[in-house]
Amino acid sequence: MSWAIEGARTRDRFGLGILLGMSQASMTSTLDGEWAQVCSHMRDEIGEAAFDSWFKPMAVHSVDAGTANICVPTRFMRDWIANNYLNQIRALWSSLNHQITDVEIIVTNTQSGHGILAQASQNARQAQGDPAQSMQKTPVQAQGAPSYGRPQEMPNLADQLGAQLDPRYTFDNFVVGKPNEFAHAASKRVAEADIPPFNPLFLYGGVGLGKTHLMHAIAHHMRLVHPNRTVVYLSAEKFMYRFIRALREQKTVDFKEQFRSVDMLLIDDVQFIAGKESTQEELFHTFNSLVDQGRQIVLSADKSPSDIEGLEDRLKSRLNHGLVADLHATTYELRLGILLSKAEQLGVELPSKVTEFLAYKIASNVRELEGALNRIVAHSQLVGRPITLETSQEVLHDLLRANDRRVTIEEIQKKVAEHFNIRVSDMHSARRARSVARPRQIAMYLSKQLTSRSLPEIGRKFGGRDHTTVMHAVKKVEELGLHDRDFAEDVELLRRMLGGVG
C-alpha cells in the first residue's frame, strides 16, 4: 500500500470519526499513527543520524483548532526544527489529514516519551471538569525561561552568564578538509563524550578559519545530547567584564560560584586577556576548580598558548596540559567545498567558473569568502541579473583589489619563523642572538615592503619596538642583500611565498 493511499484512508477515517463523535482514545491513536507516518517519511528524507538528533526527542503534545502542537525539550531544538523542517512536517501531516491545518513546535518540560498518549487520560479528565483546558497549549513564551531539562534556575544561569549561540554554527554546517580535520575531530570527541577525554581542548588559528564555529557546534551538541547539563559559552572579553563588575559590586563570591558550577565552559579569544593579571588569575582558579570536578573546558585563541605574549606561565602550562588543536589556512579544495555547501544552503546554483574564481581569489579566511558569496547572491536577487563571472568581478571589485595585495604582518612573521625554524614568539622577544635577530629583521623588512603599515605600527607588532629599530632592520637587510647572494635569494623566496598569500 503506498504512503499516499494510506494517507487518504487516514483522512477519511479521521473525518468520519469527528462526525460520529470519535472518543479521546481513538483520536489519540489516530494522531499518533499519523505522526508515526510523518516521522517515517522524514527519516527516509533526512537520514538516520539527523532523524535521531532532531525527531526522536519530539512528541505530539496536543491539538487545538486544527493546529497540532509538537513538544521538544529545548528552545534551541524548537528554533532549529522550525527553521529547517517545519514546512515539510506541516505539508506531510496536512496530506494525511485535512483536519490538521497547521503545526507548531513548542517547548515543554513534560518529555515523558509517550507523547499524546501520556496526555490522553489527563486531557479527558480536564475536559470533564473544564472543557477550555482539554487541549491546553504550553508555548515557550508562556514559560518565561527556556528549558534545557534542568530545574528552571539552571537554564537561567547559562543564559545569564553566556552569550547566545548562533544556530548556523553546527557540526552539520562545518565543511571539513585537511586544514581543519584534526580540530573538527577533537571538537566532536569532546561534544559526544560523557567524561572529558582531554581537558582543556584548546583551538587556535587565524581569523575566520572556524574556531568560533566549532565552539558553538560543541555547545549546541552538548545541550542537545545532555539537556540536563549547564553549558556556558562566552568570549574572554565578556568573562573579564563580568569579573570586573563582580569586583565593583562586591559580588565576587557569587561570580566564582556561578562559573565554577557549570558542566561545560567555552571561552573564545583567550588572547584578549593577555596582560590582564587579575582576570588571568580568576580564570586560572576557575580552570582548576572545573578540572578537579571533571567538568569540560574548551578555549580558543588566534595563537597557540605558548605563543600568546602576556599570558602567565602557570596559565600557559594549564592550557597546554590538554589537547591543543590548530586550524590551518584553508586550501583551494576546502574553499571550493565551503562555497558549494553555502550555495546549497542559500538555494542558489553557482556557475563553476564563479566558484573556482572565488576559491582562488579569496583565500584569506572563510568569513570573507562567505561574505563575498552573500554579496553576489544578494546582487543577483535584488537587481535580477544572473550570476556570472563578469557580474561577480563587478560586485566584488573592492574586495578583490584588497585581496590582490593583502598580506598581514602576522602572516609575514609566521612564514619567516617557519622558514628559519624559530618560534613566532621570538619575533616579539628581546632575544638578540643572530639566529633570532636576523629573521626578525627580515620580517620587519618584508612588512615594510609588502604592507601599507607605517614604521611605528610595524615596530609595535614586533614587541613594541621603536620605529628607528625598523628603519635599521630595513637598511641592514638591503645591505646584506647586496653582498650575500644566498641571503638575497632567501629574502626573495620569502617575498614570492608571501606574494601568493591573500
Residue pairs with C-beta under 8 A, 6 or more apart in sequence:
3 37
3 41
4 95
6 37
7 37
7 95
7 96
7 97
10 30
10 33
10 34
10 37
10 96
10 97
11 96
11 97
11 98
11 99
13 30
14 22
14 30
14 34
14 97
14 99
15 98
15 99
17 26
17 27
17 30
18 99
22 30
24 120
24 123
24 124
24 127
25 120
27 63
28 116
28 117
28 120
30 97
31 60
31 63
31 68
31 116
32 60
32 115
32 116
32 117
34 93
34 96
34 97
34 100
35 60
35 68
35 70
35 93
35 115
37 92
37 96
38 89
38 92
38 93
38 96
39 51
39 55
41 92
42 51
42 55
42 85
42 88
42 89
42 92
43 51
43 55
45 88
46 54
46 85
50 172
53 224
54 77
54 80
54 81
54 84
54 85
57 72
57 73
57 77
57 111
58 70
58 71
58 72
58 81
58 105
59 70
59 71
59 111
59 112
59 113
59 114
59 115
59 116
60 68
60 69
60 70
60 71
60 115
60 116
61 69
61 70
61 71
61 106
61 108
61 110
61 115
61 116
61 119
61 137
61 138
62 68
62 69
62 116
62 119
62 123
62 135
62 136
62 137
63 69
63 100
63 116
63 135
64 135
64 136
64 137
66 99
66 100
66 101
66 102
67 100
67 101
67 102
67 103
67 104
68 93
68 100
68 102
68 103
68 104
69 103
69 104
69 105
69 106
69 137
70 89
70 103
70 104
70 105
70 106
71 106
71 107
71 108
71 110
71 111
71 138
72 78
72 81
72 105
72 106
72 107
72 108
73 107
73 108
73 109
73 111
73 147
73 148
73 149
73 227
74 107
74 146
74 147
74 148
74 149
74 223
74 224
74 227
75 107
75 140
75 146
75 147
76 146
76 165
76 167
76 220
76 223
76 224
77 105
77 107
77 224
78 105
78 106
78 107
78 140
79 167
80 167
81 89
81 105
82 105
83 167
86 103
86 105
89 103
90 102
90 103
93 100
93 103
94 100
94 101
104 137
104 139
106 137
106 138
106 139
106 140
107 138
107 139
107 140
107 143
107 146
107 147
108 138
108 143
108 147
109 143
109 147
109 149
110 118
110 119
110 138
111 149
112 118
123 134
123 135
124 134
126 133
126 134
126 136
127 133
127 134
140 146
140 147
145 152
145 155
145 156
145 159
146 155
146 159
147 155
147 227
148 154
148 155
148 158
148 223
148 227
148 228
148 229
148 230
149 227
149 228
150 227
150 228
150 229
150 230
154 230
155 230
157 230
157 232
157 258
157 261
157 262
158 230
158 231
158 232
158 262
160 258
161 232
161 234
161 242
161 258
161 259
161 262
162 231
162 232
162 233
162 234
163 233
163 234
163 235
163 238
165 216
165 219
165 220
165 233
166 216
167 220
169 212
169 213
169 215
169 216
169 217
169 220
170 216
170 217
170 220
170 221
171 184
171 187
171 188
171 191
171 217
171 220
171 221
173 213
173 341
173 345
174 180
174 184
174 210
174 213
174 214
174 217
175 334
175 337
175 338
175 341
176 184
177 330
177 331
177 333
177 334
177 337
178 328
178 331
178 334
179 209
179 327
179 328
179 329
179 330
179 331
179 334
180 205
180 209
180 210
180 327
180 328
180 330
180 334
182 325
182 326
183 203
183 205
183 210
183 211
183 214
183 325
183 326
183 327
184 214
186 198
186 201
186 203
186 323
186 325
187 201
187 203
187 214
187 215
187 217
187 218
187 298
187 325
188 221
189 197
190 196
190 197
190 198
190 201
190 218
190 296
190 298
191 217
191 218
191 221
191 222
191 225
192 221
192 225
193 296
195 294
196 294
196 295
196 296
196 297
198 322
198 323
199 291
199 296
199 297
199 321
199 322
200 287
200 291
200 296
200 297
200 298
200 299
200 318
200 319
200 321
200 322
200 323
201 296
201 297
201 298
201 299
201 322
201 323
201 325
202 298
202 299
202 300
202 301
202 304
202 305
202 319
202 320
202 322
202 323
202 324
202 325
203 211
203 214
203 215
203 298
203 299
203 300
203 301
203 325
203 326
203 327
204 211
204 300
204 301
204 302
204 303
204 304
204 305
204 324
204 325
204 326
204 327
205 211
205 302
205 326
205 327
205 328
206 302
206 327
206 329
206 365
206 410
207 302
207 365
207 367
208 364
208 365
208 366
208 367
208 368
208 369
209 327
209 328
209 329
209 330
209 365
209 366
210 327
210 366
211 268
211 300
211 327
212 268
212 300
214 300
215 233
215 266
215 268
215 298
215 300
216 233
218 264
218 266
218 298
219 231
219 233
219 264
219 266
222 229
222 231
222 263
222 264
223 229
223 231
226 263
229 263
229 264
230 261
230 262
230 263
230 264
231 262
231 263
231 264
231 266
232 259
232 262
232 264
232 265
232 266
233 266
233 268
234 242
234 266
234 267
234 268
235 267
235 268
235 269
235 272
236 267
236 268
236 269
236 270
236 271
236 272
236 273
236 279
236 283
237 269
237 272
239 267
239 273
239 279
239 283
240 272
240 273
240 276
240 279
242 255
243 252
243 255
243 278
243 279
243 282
244 279
245 251
246 252
246 254
246 255
247 278
255 282
256 282
256 285
256 286
259 265
259 286
260 286
260 289
260 290
260 293
262 290
262 295
263 295
263 296
264 295
264 296
264 297
264 298
265 286
265 290
265 295
265 296
265 297
265 298
266 297
266 298
266 299
267 283
267 297
267 298
267 299
267 300
268 299
268 300
269 300
269 301
269 302
270 299
270 300
270 301
270 308
270 311
270 319
271 301
271 302
271 303
271 308
271 311
273 279
273 280
273 283
273 311
274 308
274 309
274 310
274 311
275 310
277 312
280 311
280 312
280 315
281 312
283 315
284 312
284 314
284 315
284 318
287 297
287 315
287 318
288 318
290 296
290 297
291 297
297 322
299 319
301 308
303 424
304 324
304 326
305 311
305 315
305 316
305 319
305 320
305 324
306 316
306 320
306 423
306 425
307 423
307 424
307 425
308 316
309 425
309 428
309 463
311 319
329 363
330 338
330 363
330 365
330 366
330 369
332 359
332 360
332 363
335 358
335 359
335 362
335 363
335 366
335 369
336 355
336 356
336 359
338 366
338 369
338 370
339 350
339 355
339 358
339 359
339 369
339 373
340 350
340 355
342 370
342 373
343 349
343 350
343 355
343 373
343 377
346 373
346 374
346 377
348 377
348 380
348 387
350 373
350 387
351 387
351 388
351 389
353 389
354 376
354 387
354 388
354 389
354 392
357 389
357 392
357 393
358 369
358 372
358 373
358 392
359 369
361 400
361 403
362 368
362 369
362 372
362 399
362 400
362 403
363 403
363 501
363 502
364 403
364 406
364 501
364 502
368 399
372 396
372 399
375 395
375 396
375 399
376 387
376 391
376 392
376 395
376 396
377 387
379 385
379 391
379 395
380 386
380 387
380 391
385 391
393 400
403 502
404 502
405 450
405 502
406 501
406 502
407 450
407 451
407 498
407 499
407 501
407 502
408 451
409 443
409 447
409 451
409 453
409 458
409 461
410 461
411 498
411 501
411 502
412 443
412 446
412 447
412 450
412 451
412 498
413 424
413 427
413 443
413 461
413 462
414 424
415 494
415 497
415 498
415 501
416 427
416 439
416 442
416 443
416 446
416 494
417 423
417 424
417 426
417 427
417 439
417 443
419 439
419 490
419 493
419 494
420 435
420 438
420 439
422 435
422 436
422 439
426 436
426 439
426 440
427 439
427 440
427 443
427 462
427 463
428 462
428 463
429 436
429 463
430 463
431 437
440 462
440 473
441 473
441 476
441 477
442 477
442 490
442 491
442 494
443 462
444 458
444 462
444 469
444 470
444 473
444 474
444 477
445 473
445 474
445 477
445 478
445 491
446 491
446 494
446 495
446 498
447 453
447 458
447 461
447 470
448 455
448 458
448 470
448 474
449 495
450 495
450 498
450 499
451 458
453 461
454 467
455 467
455 470
455 471
456 466
456 467
458 467
458 470
459 465
459 466
459 467
459 469
459 470
462 469
462 470
477 491
480 487
480 488
481 487
481 488
481 491
482 488
